[in-house]
Every structure is written in C-alpha cells, then in structure tokens.
C-alpha cells in the first residue's frame, strides 16, 4: 500500500488483520459470526473471532474440497489474504454448518440482527446466507437475490407459513461486485398486533455501504416472529445439506451475521474495510 510523505511515495506494510479485527468489532459481541474465507484447500471453512461456527464445502449431500479441480469453487486470493469462492448453482455448491441457538433471532417478537456479504452475481436469483429449510419446515431467515436482481431479507414463521420481506427497488447489475447488508431491529410482525408489515418496515438495506430505498411485502398477513428451528446455517443456498435449493451462482466473500442492528456508520466501515481486503478500491 503506497502512502505519500513530504511528496515522496513510500511503502507501508498492509496488515489485513487490522481490517479483519475492525470488522469483528463492528459486529459487536452478541451472536457474532464472520467467515473471511481464509482457506483455499480442504473442506473446512473456519469462522473468525467471537463464535466457533465452522462450515463445510459441499454439493448435494457430498463434501467437496475447495481445491478440487472438478468443481467450480476456484478460491481466489485477494489483496488482504482473504478468498472469494465461486458458487455454481447448477452443481448445488454451498457451505453448510450446524444448528445453534445463536443463529436464530426469535424472541417475544424477534431479536435484532444484521446479515451481509460481498457478492458478484452471475444469475439474477439465489440465496446468499440462510437459516431456512423449507423441506424440513424449519424456515427462519434468508438473505437472497430475487428476480431483478434485487437484494432482500425474508423472515418466515414456519408454523403458520407467513413471512415478511424487504427488498431493493432498483435492480442490481450482474457481474459487478457489491457489498450488501440488511439490518433488522427485531420489531416483529403485524400478526402480533403491530402495524402492517411491521417487521419488513424495520429493515434497512445497504448497498455498498449506503442505505437504499426498499419495498416491503408479506405473505399471509399474520407474521408474528420467527420460530427457532433445527436447520443449520447455509451459504450459497437454502434448505439442508442433502437437498440445497435456490442456489446462488457467482462469487462471494466476507459473509457476516450478528445479533444487533448495525448502524449506518458500522455498515459503511464494513464496506470500506471489505473493499480493501478484497482489493476493490
């Protein structure tokens, strides 16, 4: 990294762990999950910092090594030593982890949380990060791309099959890097006596560190709150390891999940530090 001192170009050592640790601080200490994708071989992808939440790389029901030449993972090492992984939806590629209560954000209404990542989409639809098993009736939440492509967050109450969603109103472009973060304050839904689409209206969508206009929708009109289910977290798809669905196609890096509604300042700094780690400045 070059800096200028008294008109002279001088080199300063770039320490990526400064950015990694700063991102971890932004996420807080409540239910904090951060996967910087430091691995380029094997099947294990470790979390960084607060929570021990390893993921496994796989295709439908089969673990597949990140460096297997027969797959499309193609780990790419970026400036800050982190990798992005390529997810091929047609091959059911995904990362899957175990279930944990800290991955659920249910409560008397809901609990606040934020979820996001950097992504380079090659198809207009697909799930980025989820705890959402439709086949196993354990749907809770999913950050996903809807036709457009639009970035959205869906909250689901599986007992009554009702949900609320907030999504971007301006379509994103394919084959372009974005950081996308959606924060939720935990208001719960109108089915609990609140205002119409109360949960969706409590979400803020950030694209490249800036809050953008959202449109909200609901299914059923009686959503109250998420119910903690038995499915694990999944990156690049939703449902379970044996039968991934709504797969994402494209590259992804620096996925985050935390148990607080990140502030606008938090999200802007995540974007700035993530861009530097990925060499997107």
Order of alpha helices (4+ residues) and beta strands (2+ residues): beta-beta-alpha-beta-beta-beta-beta-beta-beta-beta-beta-beta-beta-beta-beta-beta-alpha-beta-beta-beta-beta-beta-beta-beta-alpha
